[in-house]
Amino acid sequence: MSEKALRLIPDFDLTARNTLALAAQSRLGYVLEDTAQLPALVAEAGRLGLPLRILGGGSNVVLSRNYEGITAIIATRGRSVLAETRDHVLIGAAAGETWTEFVAWTVRNGFGGLENLAGIPGTVGAAPVQNIGAYGAEIADVFHNLTAFDRETGEIIIFSADECAFAYRDSIFKHRPGRYVVLTLRLALPRPWQPNLRFAGLSELASLPDLTPAMVMDRVVAIRASKLPDWRVTPNAGSFFQNPIVSVQEADAVSALVPEAPRFVQADGRIKLSAGWLIEQSGLKGFALGKAGTSERHALVVVNRGGAAAEDIGAIAAHIKARVFERFGVQLHEEPVFC
Ligand SMILES: Cc1cc2nc3c(=O)[nH]c(=O)nc-3n(C[C@H](O)[C@H](O)[C@H](O)COP(=O)(O)OP(=O)(O)OC[C@H]3O[C@@H](n4cnc5c(N)ncnc54)[C@H](O)[C@@H]3O)c2cc1C
């Protein structure tokens, strides 16, 4: 199939297609609205000898300034209620649906289960890639299965939750980068609805009469707005580092330096530390390095201060990691994908 038939866009500008607003171009681009075009796109990339990069909303990536390949934006649409049983509502959505709109749609239809994940930017298809999570919930909690295109074999595969190997901000898809393109996602929302109010800021809702998923969603969105800078105003990629999960000995070493260091015991006995706290304690909240910086509101959020490109973000990330390691001996790992 020719470039014309697929309407590949030359010098595809991605500056407005990533929430860090990094100056970024791709040699060719494609907006994929129909998954049936995917095999032809993969074949075309092979014919041209170019790599093919998949993007959704660009909210968890640090895009290189010039990508010598094809960037495909997943823009497929569609969402529906697939089945309703006594115990569950099974819902499905295409990968290109906007996650926040999808969550709002479920809540509008009276289905609870996704309200704690409201307000997370990006697409439905990327949500299982890093097992998105917030406010005591993660997508793995309600995951049913997903359909993906295997770029190596050309097959369409259904992945169960076990096959996705979900963990904290992790899944099989992060370990096979680029191999699978998520096409559709199915979630099983439990009935009756059980609100998840464990997280600070939500627990006081427990006393409200007639609590609904919409009320929880509104609270989650309000808390997020009060804590995180709006990426449309201050471009960012959300939490820039994962919360490190360390051994008890490593956590004790941090507590020996600062006794009130937050620590959360995990099911396997290891300790989750707060990356934002470690960065703030290293004196880097509201810190600037060239065109990049950390948010004055939240040390964990790296921001584009104006005109930044990937190298500026890489430089500040390296600086933060070095300072936190020097102070606490803890190694941070970036959450967004550099690509
Ligand atoms: C302000 C802000 C707040 C955020 N808050 C949270 C939060 O609370 N919790 C959280 O978990 N995350 C959070 N994030 C991160 C981000 O929103 C999520 O990771 C989101 O799922 C990324 O979706 P996307 O469509 O933008 O993915 P992209 O950034 O476009 O892509 C991310 C990765 O997924 C791959 N990918 C994208 N689509 C597909 C597909 N269909 N098939 C296969 N691979 C694909 C890409 O190749 C890339 O490797 C936040 C980000 C921002 C900017």
The ligand as a MOL file (V3000), in Angstrom:
LIG
                    3D

  0  0  0     0  0            999 V3000
M  V30 BEGIN CTAB
M  V30 COUNTS 53 58 0 0 0
M  V30 BEGIN ATOM
M  V30 1 C -1.4050 15.7680 34.5470 0
M  V30 2 C -1.2040 14.2740 34.4760 0
M  V30 3 C -1.6620 13.4690 35.5160 0
M  V30 4 C -1.4910 12.0770 35.4540 0
M  V30 5 N -1.9640 11.3200 36.4920 0
M  V30 6 C -1.8120 9.9810 36.4580 0
M  V30 7 C -2.3240 9.1740 37.5300 0
M  V30 8 O -2.9330 9.6610 38.4590 0
M  V30 9 N -2.1250 7.8290 37.4450 0
M  V30 10 C -1.4720 7.2480 36.3890 0
M  V30 11 O -1.3430 6.0130 36.3930 0
M  V30 12 N -0.9910 7.9860 35.3680 0
M  V30 13 C -1.1400 9.3290 35.3760 0
M  V30 14 N -0.6450 10.0900 34.3520 0
M  V30 15 C 0.0750 9.4360 33.2370 0
M  V30 16 C -0.7940 9.1760 31.9840 0
M  V30 17 O -1.9450 9.9540 31.9990 0
M  V30 18 C -1.1850 7.7070 31.8290 0
M  V30 19 O -0.0310 6.8970 31.7990 0
M  V30 20 C -1.9900 7.4480 30.5510 0
M  V30 21 O -2.5100 6.1450 30.5800 0
M  V30 22 C -1.1790 7.6420 29.2640 0
M  V30 23 O -2.0810 7.6010 28.1820 0
M  V30 24 P -1.7190 8.1930 26.7540 0
M  V30 25 O -2.7920 7.7980 25.8310 0
M  V30 26 O -1.4470 9.6510 26.8780 0
M  V30 27 O -0.3880 7.3900 26.4420 0
M  V30 28 P 0.8780 7.9240 25.6270 0
M  V30 29 O 1.6110 8.9100 26.4710 0
M  V30 30 O 0.4980 8.3450 24.2670 0
M  V30 31 O 1.7350 6.5820 25.5440 0
M  V30 32 C 2.2980 6.0320 26.7200 0
M  V30 33 C 2.9050 4.6540 26.3600 0
M  V30 34 O 1.8490 3.7560 26.0290 0
M  V30 35 C 2.0190 3.2690 24.6940 0
M  V30 36 N 0.6840 3.1880 24.0980 0
M  V30 37 C -0.2150 4.1930 23.9420 0
M  V30 38 N -1.3420 3.7210 23.3720 0
M  V30 39 C -1.1380 2.3990 23.1670 0
M  V30 40 C -1.9340 1.3480 22.5960 0
M  V30 41 N -3.1710 1.5520 22.1300 0
M  V30 42 N -1.3860 0.1010 22.5340 0
M  V30 43 C -0.1360 -0.1460 22.9920 0
M  V30 44 N 0.6510 0.8060 23.5310 0
M  V30 45 C 0.1550 2.0550 23.6140 0
M  V30 46 C 2.9240 4.2580 23.9970 0
M  V30 47 O 3.6540 3.6300 22.9580 0
M  V30 48 C 3.8250 4.7040 25.1390 0
M  V30 49 O 4.8560 3.7590 25.3420 0
M  V30 50 C -0.8200 11.4870 34.3640 0
M  V30 51 C -0.3590 12.3100 33.3090 0
M  V30 52 C -0.5590 13.6850 33.3640 0
M  V30 53 C -0.0920 14.5380 32.2210 0
M  V30 END ATOM
M  V30 BEGIN BOND
M  V30 1 1 1 2
M  V30 2 1 2 3
M  V30 3 2 2 52
M  V30 4 2 3 4
M  V30 5 1 4 5
M  V30 6 1 4 50
M  V30 7 2 5 6
M  V30 8 1 6 7
M  V30 9 1 6 13
M  V30 10 2 7 8
M  V30 11 1 7 9
M  V30 12 1 9 10
M  V30 13 2 10 11
M  V30 14 1 10 12
M  V30 15 2 12 13
M  V30 16 1 13 14
M  V30 17 1 14 15
M  V30 18 1 14 50
M  V30 19 1 15 16
M  V30 20 1 16 17
M  V30 21 1 16 18
M  V30 22 1 18 19
M  V30 23 1 18 20
M  V30 24 1 20 21
M  V30 25 1 20 22
M  V30 26 1 22 23
M  V30 27 1 23 24
M  V30 28 2 24 25
M  V30 29 1 24 26
M  V30 30 1 24 27
M  V30 31 1 27 28
M  V30 32 2 28 29
M  V30 33 1 28 30
M  V30 34 1 28 31
M  V30 35 1 31 32
M  V30 36 1 32 33
M  V30 37 1 33 34
M  V30 38 1 33 48
M  V30 39 1 34 35
M  V30 40 1 35 36
M  V30 41 1 35 46
M  V30 42 1 36 37
M  V30 43 1 36 45
M  V30 44 2 37 38
M  V30 45 1 38 39
M  V30 46 1 39 40
M  V30 47 2 39 45
M  V30 48 1 40 41
M  V30 49 2 40 42
M  V30 50 1 42 43
M  V30 51 2 43 44
M  V30 52 1 44 45
M  V30 53 1 46 47
M  V30 54 1 46 48
M  V30 55 1 48 49
M  V30 56 2 50 51
M  V30 57 1 51 52
M  V30 58 1 52 53
M  V30 END BOND
M  V30 END CTAB
M  END
